[in-house]
Amino acid sequence: MYTAAITGTGVFTPSQVITNAELVEAFNAYADRINAENAEAIAAGDVEPLQHSSEEFIFKASGIEQRYVMDKTGVLNPDIMYPQLRQRDDGEPGILAEMALDAAQKALAQAGKTAEDVDLVICAASNLERAYPAVAIEIQDLLGIKGFAFDMNVACSSATFGIQTAADMIRSGSIRSALVVNPEICSGHLEWRDRDCHFIFGDVATATLLERIEDAKGDHFEVISTRCATEFSNNIRNNNGFLRRSRPDGVKDRRDMQFMQNGRKVFKEVLPMVSQHIAAHMADEGIQSDALKRLWLHQANKSMNDFIGKKALGRTPQPGEQPNILQDYANTSSAGSIIAFAKYSQDLAEGDLGLICSFGAGYSVGSVLLRRHHAS
Ligand code: COA
């Protein structure tokens, strides 16, 4: 058995930002237009008017202040309300591959490695843009990596499930190294016309390079252990898929073809699941909660993270111990905990322990326990 280590991370951040103020202005203009179109039916009591969204609510309920997106023009146009992406020829890189490529190159550069050092690419993401060929194989080709590649989707937990998959292959000896990439174009599946959720998501891509620990050239994180768990729930769901046209009403503009969630239930049910998951993972490793120096959590909701942070660390986290990035990026699905890890991990001292934990649709929860090492 070999020991796996995370030797590099990379984050691709889109250049366009949507602030809460811009988002609310566009939504309210959309709501006013729909209400004007339905004025008679609303007056007759047959149709419920759309309520305005508010910046205060968004910040208070989620902690989100802005989000990055691949296209803000379509999203903020009250007559469109979704991103408008350029039609790409099959001969050019797809948008997910392009986003992931940037993050992957940064991860390789941080580790001081090249494509020749990589045996496997896993594209682990919630929102894969096509059924096949695998986006991961496209990324493998763009990077010039030999070996193999495949896609996997466990929604918001895709990154940690991908890390466990890669780490297990490294441990067993079937590969020496793997790039786990998480291109998340959440703006494509978010329903921007629904005030209950229009503020939740943003776009980003992250990449994590895993290698045998003896191959690490610079500072790195030893993967002590990983743990994944799932429990079926319909409380976060998207019914879009290739059977769409085969079903009556399938091709209509239906609400359930975009992200749907019962936010309150998710909040209540996922909190205990995650807290117990982290506690059990650490107990099995004989690690006391106060020994953890850093917690990189899934980035969906600030109150949720405050609660989990307190439970997992057994104390109110000191500033910086449980870093949040959701105020800047919003929820970026599987990439969120990896952004936090990439941005807030380099300062840890030799031997410090930290834990990445992601959670979300499925339900699913994945945790990765890490020990910091500096280059010898
Ligand atoms: N602006 C103003 N008011 C809004 C609003 C908006 N954009 N969106 C909803 N409201 C209203 C609701 O209609 C509701 O009004 P009511 O009390 O009159 O019915 C009220 O605000 C509270 O809405 P609710 O949806 O219950 O808010 P919440 O406090 O549960 O916060 C979430 C919503 C989504 C932020 C929260 O539930 C959450 O974060 N859940 C978990 C999310 C998560 O982790 N998802 C995983 C996805 S990967």
Residues whose N, C-alpha, C, O or C-beta is under 5 A from the ligand:
A	BS01	COA	H52 S53 S54 F57 A61 S62 C156 R195 D196 G263 R264 V266 F267 A300 N301 F359 G360 A361
